[in-house]
Every structure is written in C-alpha cells, then in structure tokens.
C-alpha cells in the first residue's frame, strides 16, 4: 500500500508505504545492502522515483523529497497500481495476418453490393415506375450517408457495414409502405395526385414510429457499449436518419417528377404489384 501524508516536523509531503511479508524481506535485504546509497523505483520499465536509503526498511517505510503534494499523490497512485495482483494466464494464442481484416471488409462490401442490386431489381419489377423512384432515392441515400460519415470523420468497419445494410433495408421498407398506401388509395377511386398525397401523408406515421424505435435502441447501444457494438449503433443511427429523409422527401420528389412527365398513370404503373 502507499498513502500520502505529511512529515510531522516539516509538514512536507511524504508517502507512507507498506509491504507484504515476501516483499518486506526482499526490501530489507536491498536497503541493508544499499544503505546510504541511491536506489530507484520502476513501474513497467518507467522510473517513478529515485532516492537515498536512509535506514533499513522491512515492512513499513516512508518516501520523502517531494516538492508538491500533487507529485506525492501521483507517485502513490502509481505505486498502488503496481501492487495490484493481476496474474496473467494464456487462455488462447492466435496469429492473424494483417490482410485478414481487409479481406473481411472487402467481402462484406461485395455482399452488400450484390444484395443491393437484387433489392433494386425486385423494387423495379414489383413496383414499376414508383420502384424506379425508390431506386433513385436509394442512390441519393448512399451519397448522403457517405457524406455524413465523412463529416463525422467516421471509419466504416465491419459492424458499420452491417448498420449500413440494415438501414438500407429500412429505407426500402419505408418506400414499400408508401407505395402500398398509394395503391390502397387508388383502389378507393382517388386520382393519382390525391392518392400520392394521401399515401405519403398516411404512411408517415408508420415510418416515423418504426424508425424512432430503432433509433432509441441504437442510442442505448451507443451509450452502454463500446467497440464494435458502438460502431454498429452509430452507423445505424446515421443510416436511419438518412433513410427517413430520402424515403419521405427524396422519394416524393421523384414520384412527383414521374407524375409530372406522365410516367405515373394510375395503378397500372405499379408493375407486378398493381394487383
């Protein structure tokens, strides 16, 4: 143990330390051998203190010569840390090549690209012209997401890629909710313009609810975890924010554009999903 105190005569800061039995016996031999000479105290090869041995010390002693109380407190803390009983036992040993992480990231990116291509094809096949609008919105989403990562100076790791892919799925899900709502409005006999307005408005509540609950979960993960899990949570939050914006505003812009150029003509424009 090591605690800071004051010399009763000079009121100068000192450290009172105490050694266990084995340490006391060893220190007694050292101080007896180097009585009147200087010795040094090291912690992990770093010099903590250098002083002169003034008496033989076995189990209890004091260290003096500090200029300030803070200096004595810092040394005492380091002495206590050096006394922590932290045994080391090797549970497992592995040798990992430096290219393994890069290969994993490249494979994950390739898998994400292939999955995204399939999503785009399915959206266009199922929803026709609105599906094209959703695909264009996803392209804008990707640009926004990369821009946000660059703005936050974030590094895209494997957990980050997972968060990106999940947020893309939620962006697609938001578009599907909107398109299905527009189809429902068209079946009620509304015009295309009225159906689009009503579909986006009525789908907004479901989209916001789903994304807000996910953001709350990601916030909890980011606050209470570290490392890979926190990276996943932060990336997921950025992705969800970007996906909400693109689903609500960007997709609406493209849908309105296709309507204005006469490409969106009733439920027959919804491809395989028109039934």
C-alpha positions in Angstrom: 0.0 0.0 0.0 1.1 3.6 -0.5 -0.6 6.7 1.0 0.3 10.4 1.1 0.9 12.1 4.4 2.9 15.0 5.9 6.1 15.0 7.8 5.2 15.9 11.4 8.2 18.2 11.7 8.5 19.9 8.4 4.9 19.4 7.1 6.4 18.4 3.8 4.5 15.8 1.7 5.7 12.2 2.2 4.5 8.7 1.1 3.9 6.1 3.7 4.2 2.6 2.2 3.7 -0.9 3.4 5.0 -4.2 2.1 3.7 -7.8 2.3 5.9 -10.4 4.0 7.8 -11.6 1.0 8.3 -8.1 -0.3 9.3 -6.9 3.1 12.0 -9.5 3.4 13.4 -8.6 -0.1 13.3 -4.9 0.5 15.0 -5.3 3.8 17.9 -7.0 2.1 18.1 -4.3 -0.6 18.0 -1.4 1.8 20.6 -3.1 4.0 22.9 -3.6 1.0 22.5 -0.1 -0.3 22.2 1.9 2.9 23.3 5.4 2.3 23.2 5.0 -1.5 20.6 5.8 -4.1 18.0 3.3 -5.3 15.3 3.6 -8.0 11.7 2.5 -8.1 10.4 1.4 -11.5 7.0 0.5 -12.8 6.9 -1.2 -16.2 10.4 -0.1 -17.0 9.5 3.6 -16.3 11.4 5.3 -13.5 9.0 6.5 -10.8 11.3 7.7 -8.1 15.0 8.0 -7.2 16.1 8.5 -3.6 18.7 7.7 -1.0 18.2 4.9 1.5 18.5 6.4 5.0 17.6 3.3 7.0 17.0 -0.4 6.7 13.3 -0.9 5.8 11.4 -4.1 6.2 7.6 -3.9 6.0 6.9 -0.2 6.6 8.7 2.9 5.5 8.3 6.4 4.0 9.5 8.2 0.9 10.3 11.9 1.1 11.7 14.7 -1.0 8.6 15.7 -3.0 8.3 19.3 -3.9 4.4 19.3 -4.1 1.6 17.3 -2.6 0.3 16.5 -6.1 3.6 15.0 -7.1 3.5 12.7 -4.0 -0.1 11.8 -4.7 0.8 10.8 -8.3 3.6 8.6 -7.2 1.4 7.0 -4.5 -1.2 6.1 -7.1 1.3 4.5 -9.4 2.8 2.6 -6.5 -0.6 1.2 -5.6 -1.3 0.3 -9.3 2.0 -1.5 -9.4 0.9 -3.6 -6.4 -2.3 -4.8 -8.0 -2.4 -8.7 -8.0 -3.0 -9.2 -11.7 -1.9 -12.8 -12.7 -1.5 -13.5 -16.4 -2.5 -16.8 -17.8 -2.6 -17.5 -21.6 -6.1 -18.8 -22.5 -5.6 -18.8 -26.2 -2.9 -17.8 -28.7 -3.5 -17.0 -32.4 -1.5 -15.5 -35.2 -3.6 -13.3 -37.5 -2.3 -12.0 -40.8 -2.7 -8.2 -41.4 -4.7 -8.9 -44.6 -7.5 -10.8 -42.8 -9.4 -7.7 -41.7 -9.1 -6.1 -45.2 -10.4 -9.3 -46.8 -13.4 -9.4 -44.5 -14.3 -5.8 -45.2 -14.0 -6.3 -49.0 -16.1 -9.5 -48.8 -18.8 -7.6 -46.8 -18.8 -4.7 -49.2 -19.2 -7.1 -52.2 -22.0 -8.9 -50.4 -23.7 -5.6 -49.7 -23.4 -4.5 -53.3 -24.9 -7.8 -54.6 -27.7 -7.6 -52.1 -28.4 -4.0 -53.1 -28.6 -4.9 -56.8 -31.1 -7.6 -56.0 -33.2 -5.2 -54.0 -33.2 -2.6 -56.8 -34.2 -5.3 -59.4 -37.0 -6.5 -57.1 -38.3 -3.0 -56.4 -38.4 -2.1 -60.1 -40.0 -5.5 -61.0 -42.7 -5.3 -58.3 -43.5 -1.6 -58.3 -42.6 -0.4 -61.8 -42.3 3.4 -62.1 -42.5 4.0 -58.3 -39.9 1.3 -57.9 -37.6 3.3 -60.1 -38.2 6.4 -57.9 -37.3 4.3 -54.9 -34.1 3.1 -56.5 -33.1 6.7 -57.4 -33.8 7.7 -53.8 -31.6 4.9 -52.6 -28.7 6.3 -54.7 -29.3 9.7 -53.1 -29.4 7.9 -49.7 -25.9 6.4 -50.4 -24.5 9.8 -51.3 -26.0 11.4 -48.1 -24.8 8.5 -45.9 -21.2 8.7 -47.2 -21.2 12.5 -46.8 -22.4 12.2 -43.2 -19.7 9.6 -42.4 -17.1 11.9 -43.9 -18.5 14.9 -41.9 -18.2 12.9 -38.7 -14.8 11.6 -39.7 -16.1 8.0 -39.0 -14.3 4.9 -40.3 -16.5 2.3 -42.0 -15.7 -1.0 -40.2 -17.4 -4.4 -40.4 -20.1 -3.5 -37.8 -20.6 -0.2 -39.6 -21.2 -2.0 -42.9 -23.8 -4.1 -41.1 -25.5 -1.0 -39.8 -25.4 0.5 -43.3 -27.1 -2.6 -44.8 -29.8 -2.7 -42.1 -30.6 1.0 -42.7 -30.9 0.4 -46.4 -33.4 -2.3 -45.7 -35.4 0.1 -43.5 -35.3 2.7 -46.3 -36.7 0.1 -48.8 -39.3 -0.9 -46.2 -40.4 2.7 -45.9 -40.8 3.0 -49.7 -42.9 -0.2 -49.7 -45.2 1.2 -47.0 -45.7 4.4 -49.1 -46.4 2.6 -52.3 -48.8 0.1 -50.8 -50.6 3.0 -49.2 -50.8 4.8 -52.6 -52.2 1.6 -54.2 -54.9 1.4 -51.5 -55.9 5.0 -52.1 -56.2 4.3 -55.8 -58.5 1.4 -55.2 -60.7 3.7 -53.3 -61.2 5.6 -56.5 -58.9 8.6 -55.9 -57.0 10.3 -58.6 -53.3 9.7 -58.9 -52.4 13.1 -57.4 -54.7 12.7 -54.5 -53.5 9.1 -53.9 -49.9 10.2 -53.8 -50.6 13.0 -51.4 -52.7 10.8 -49.1 -50.4 7.8 -49.4 -47.3 9.8 -48.3 -49.3 11.5 -45.5 -50.8 8.4 -44.1 -47.6 6.3 -44.3 -45.6 9.0 -42.5 -46.8 7.9 -39.0 -45.8 4.2 -39.5 -42.4 5.2 -41.0 -41.6 7.6 -38.2 -42.7 5.2 -35.5 -40.6 2.3 -36.8 -37.5 4.5 -37.3 -37.8 6.3 -33.9 -38.0 3.0 -32.0 -34.9 1.7 -33.9 -33.0 5.0 -33.2 -33.8 4.7 -29.4 -32.4 1.2 -29.4 -29.3 2.3 -31.2 -28.9 5.2 -28.7 -29.0 2.8 -25.9 -26.4 0.5 -27.6 -24.1 3.5 -28.3 -24.3 4.8 -24.7 -23.8 1.5 -22.8 -21.5 -0.4 -25.1 -18.0 0.0 -26.6 -16.0 -1.1 -29.6 -17.8 -2.9 -32.5 -21.3 -2.7 -31.0 -21.0 1.1 -30.6 -19.7 1.4 -34.1 -22.7 -0.6 -35.4 -25.1 1.6 -33.3 -23.7 4.9 -34.5 -23.6 3.8 -38.2 -27.2 2.6 -37.8 -28.4 5.9 -36.4 -26.7 7.8 -39.2 -28.2 5.5 -41.8 -31.7 5.6 -40.3 -31.7 9.4 -40.3 -30.6 9.5 -43.9 -33.1 6.8 -44.9 -36.0 8.7 -43.3 -35.1 11.8 -45.2 -34.8 10.0 -48.5 -38.0 8.0 -48.0 -40.1 11.0 -47.1 -38.7 13.8 -49.2 -36.5 12.4 -52.0 -38.8 9.6 -53.0 -41.7 12.0 -53.0 -39.7 14.3 -55.3 -39.0 11.6 -57.8 -42.6 10.3 -57.7 -43.9 13.9 -58.3 -41.5 14.2 -61.2 -42.6 11.0 -62.8 -46.2 12.1 -62.4 -45.5 15.5 -64.0 -43.9 13.9 -67.0 -46.8 11.5 -67.4 -44.9 8.3 -66.5 -47.1 7.6 -63.4 -50.5 6.8 -64.7 -52.7 5.1 -62.1 -52.3 1.7 -60.6 -51.1 0.1 -63.9 -47.8 1.9 -63.4 -47.0 -0.3 -60.3 -45.7 -3.2 -62.3 -46.2 -6.7 -60.8 -47.6 -5.1 -57.6 -50.6 -3.5 -59.3 -52.9 -6.4 -58.4 
